[in-house]
Amino acid sequence: MFKIKLLLIAGASTLFGNAIAQTGKPAYSGFINAGAVFGSNDTKIHAQTIHGLKMNGWFGGIGVAVDDYFFQSFPVFVDLRKEVLNKTNTPFIYADGGINMVRKDMKETYMRIDNKPGIFYEGGVGYKIGLNNRIGLNFSAGYSFKAYTEETYTRTYNPSGGTTEEWINSKTDKYALKRLALKIGLEF
C-alpha cells in the first residue's frame, strides 16, 4: 500500500514539475465521465470526476469514481493525459493509477467479511470535440483493471455454551477484474 501511495505522489510531482517548467501558465481543468465497463462478469456502469491542471496539451489531476462492476467500489486515482494535436478537436491518450477502495465490511453473529482495497489502473485513447474554447466533449475507450481482497472470518463455537470472541480466517479471496471501459465525458 505504501509503494502505491509513493508511486502516485512521484507521478503527480513529476507531471506538475514538468508543466510548471514549460512556458505558459497551468490552468484548472476538470472532467465528468460516465460509461460502461465490459468484462467476463457482466456490463456495469462507471462514473468519475477528475480535477487538476492543464498546460500545453498536458493534463494531470486527481479523480474519484463509482464502479459497480462485480462489486461496488470507489477508485481514487491520478489521471495523466496528453492531447495529440494542438487543435480544438484532437485525439488524446490517458493513463490512470491508484487505489480501489471497497464498500463497508459485513458482520453477522457467526460470520464476518473484511474487504481490503487493491490497485486500480486504466489506460486508453480517446477523441475530444471542442464545443468552445473551454468546454469539450470526450469519447474514450481503454483497458481497466481493479482488484480487492475479501477475507471471511467465522466465530469459534464453544461446546459448553455460547460463542467466544475469537474470529478464525476461514477463507481469503483475491479478485482481479479486467474490463474494457467505454466512456463519454464533459471537459471544462
C-alpha positions as CSV (number, residue, x, y, z in Angstrom):
1,M,0.0,0.0,0.0
2,F,2.8,2.4,0.9
3,K,4.5,1.7,-2.5
4,I,1.3,2.6,-4.4
5,K,0.9,5.9,-2.5
6,L,4.6,6.7,-3.1
7,L,4.2,6.0,-6.8
8,L,1.1,8.2,-7.1
9,I,2.9,11.1,-5.3
10,A,6.0,10.7,-7.5
11,G,4.0,10.6,-10.7
12,A,1.9,13.7,-9.8
13,S,5.0,15.6,-8.7
14,T,6.8,14.8,-12.0
15,L,3.9,15.8,-14.1
16,F,3.3,19.1,-12.3
17,G,7.0,19.9,-12.1
18,N,7.3,19.4,-15.9
19,A,4.2,21.5,-16.5
20,I,5.4,24.4,-14.4
21,A,8.9,24.3,-16.1
22,Q,7.4,24.7,-19.5
23,T,6.3,28.0,-21.0
24,G,2.8,29.3,-20.2
25,K,0.6,29.0,-17.2
26,P,-1.2,26.0,-15.9
27,A,-4.9,26.4,-15.7
28,Y,-7.6,24.5,-13.9
29,S,-9.5,21.8,-15.9
30,G,-12.0,19.1,-14.9
31,F,-13.8,16.1,-16.4
32,I,-17.1,14.4,-15.6
33,N,-17.2,11.0,-17.4
34,A,-19.8,8.2,-17.5
35,G,-19.9,5.0,-19.3
36,A,-19.9,1.2,-19.2
37,V,-17.3,-1.4,-18.3
38,F,-17.4,-4.8,-20.0
39,G,-15.8,-8.0,-18.9
40,S,-16.4,-11.7,-18.4
41,N,-18.7,-11.0,-15.4
42,D,-21.2,-8.5,-16.8
43,T,-21.6,-5.0,-18.1
44,K,-21.9,-2.3,-15.4
45,I,-21.8,1.5,-15.2
46,H,-18.8,3.5,-14.3
47,A,-18.8,7.3,-13.4
48,Q,-15.9,9.5,-12.5
49,T,-14.9,13.1,-11.8
50,I,-11.4,14.3,-12.3
51,H,-9.9,17.7,-11.4
52,G,-6.4,19.1,-12.0
53,L,-4.2,21.4,-14.1
54,K,-3.8,21.6,-17.9
55,M,-1.0,23.2,-19.8
56,N,0.4,22.8,-23.4
57,G,-1.8,19.8,-24.1
58,W,-0.9,18.0,-20.9
59,F,-3.3,17.4,-18.0
60,G,-2.6,16.0,-14.6
61,G,-5.2,15.6,-11.9
62,I,-6.8,13.6,-9.1
63,G,-10.0,11.6,-9.7
64,V,-12.6,9.5,-7.9
65,A,-15.0,7.0,-9.5
66,V,-18.0,4.9,-8.6
67,D,-17.6,1.5,-10.2
68,D,-20.4,-1.1,-9.9
69,Y,-18.6,-3.9,-11.9
70,F,-18.9,-7.2,-9.9
71,F,-18.6,-5.4,-6.6
72,Q,-19.3,-1.7,-5.9
73,S,-16.0,0.2,-5.3
74,F,-14.6,3.7,-5.3
75,P,-11.3,4.0,-7.2
76,V,-9.2,7.1,-6.2
77,F,-6.5,7.8,-8.7
78,V,-4.1,10.1,-10.5
79,D,-5.1,10.9,-14.1
80,L,-2.5,11.9,-16.7
81,R,-3.4,12.7,-20.3
82,K,-1.9,14.2,-23.4
83,E,-3.7,15.8,-26.3
84,V,-2.0,14.6,-29.6
85,L,-2.7,17.7,-31.7
86,N,-2.7,21.4,-30.7
87,K,-6.3,21.8,-32.0
88,T,-9.8,22.2,-30.7
89,N,-10.7,18.7,-32.0
90,T,-7.9,16.2,-31.1
91,P,-7.2,12.6,-30.2
92,F,-5.7,12.0,-26.7
93,I,-4.1,9.3,-24.7
94,Y,-4.7,8.8,-20.9
95,A,-3.4,6.7,-18.0
96,D,-4.9,6.4,-14.5
97,G,-3.4,4.7,-11.5
98,G,-4.5,4.5,-7.9
99,I,-6.3,2.6,-5.1
100,N,-9.6,0.7,-5.5
101,M,-11.5,1.4,-2.2
102,V,-14.2,-1.1,-1.5
103,R,-17.5,-0.8,0.3
104,K,-18.0,-1.5,4.0
105,D,-17.3,-4.7,5.7
106,M,-20.1,-7.1,6.8
107,K,-20.6,-8.6,10.2
108,E,-23.1,-11.1,11.4
109,T,-23.3,-13.2,14.6
110,Y,-21.2,-16.1,13.3
111,M,-19.5,-14.6,10.2
112,R,-17.6,-11.5,9.3
113,I,-16.3,-10.3,5.9
114,D,-13.5,-7.8,5.7
115,N,-12.8,-6.1,2.4
116,K,-9.3,-4.9,1.7
117,P,-8.6,-2.3,-1.0
118,G,-6.5,-3.1,-4.0
119,I,-5.0,-1.4,-7.0
120,F,-6.8,0.4,-9.9
121,Y,-5.4,1.3,-13.2
122,E,-6.7,2.2,-16.6
123,G,-5.2,3.4,-19.9
124,G,-6.6,4.2,-23.3
125,V,-7.2,6.5,-26.1
126,G,-10.0,9.0,-27.0
127,Y,-11.1,11.9,-29.1
128,K,-12.0,15.4,-27.9
129,I,-14.5,17.6,-29.7
130,G,-14.2,21.2,-28.7
131,L,-17.6,22.8,-28.2
132,N,-15.9,26.2,-27.4
133,N,-12.5,27.3,-26.1
134,R,-13.2,26.0,-22.6
135,I,-15.7,23.1,-23.0
136,G,-15.1,19.8,-24.8
137,L,-16.9,16.5,-25.3
138,N,-14.7,13.4,-24.9
139,F,-15.1,9.9,-26.1
140,S,-12.7,7.2,-24.9
141,A,-12.0,3.5,-24.9
142,G,-9.5,1.8,-22.7
143,Y,-8.4,-1.2,-20.6
144,S,-9.4,-1.1,-17.0
145,F,-8.2,-3.2,-14.0
146,K,-9.4,-3.2,-10.4
147,A,-8.5,-5.5,-7.6
148,Y,-9.5,-6.2,-4.0
149,T,-9.3,-8.9,-1.3
150,E,-12.2,-10.4,0.6
151,E,-11.4,-12.1,3.9
152,T,-14.1,-14.3,5.5
153,Y,-13.9,-15.0,9.2
154,T,-16.0,-17.3,11.3
155,R,-16.6,-17.1,15.1
156,T,-15.4,-20.1,17.0
157,Y,-18.1,-22.1,18.8
158,N,-17.8,-23.1,22.5
159,P,-19.5,-26.6,23.0
160,S,-20.1,-25.7,26.7
161,G,-22.4,-22.9,25.6
162,G,-22.3,-19.7,23.7
163,T,-19.6,-18.3,21.5
164,T,-16.2,-16.9,22.1
165,E,-14.9,-13.6,20.7
166,E,-12.2,-15.3,18.7
167,W,-12.6,-15.0,14.9
168,I,-10.8,-17.5,12.6
169,N,-10.0,-16.7,9.0
170,S,-11.8,-19.4,7.1
171,K,-11.3,-18.1,3.5
172,T,-9.4,-15.4,1.6
173,D,-10.5,-14.5,-2.0
174,K,-8.5,-12.2,-4.2
175,Y,-10.3,-10.6,-7.1
176,A,-8.6,-9.2,-10.2
177,L,-11.2,-7.7,-12.6
178,K,-10.1,-6.9,-16.2
179,R,-12.5,-4.9,-18.3
180,L,-13.0,-2.8,-21.4
181,A,-14.1,0.8,-20.5
182,L,-16.1,2.9,-22.9
183,K,-16.8,6.5,-21.7
184,I,-18.3,9.8,-22.8
185,G,-17.4,12.9,-20.8
186,L,-17.5,16.6,-20.5
187,E,-14.3,18.6,-20.1
188,F,-14.5,22.0,-18.6
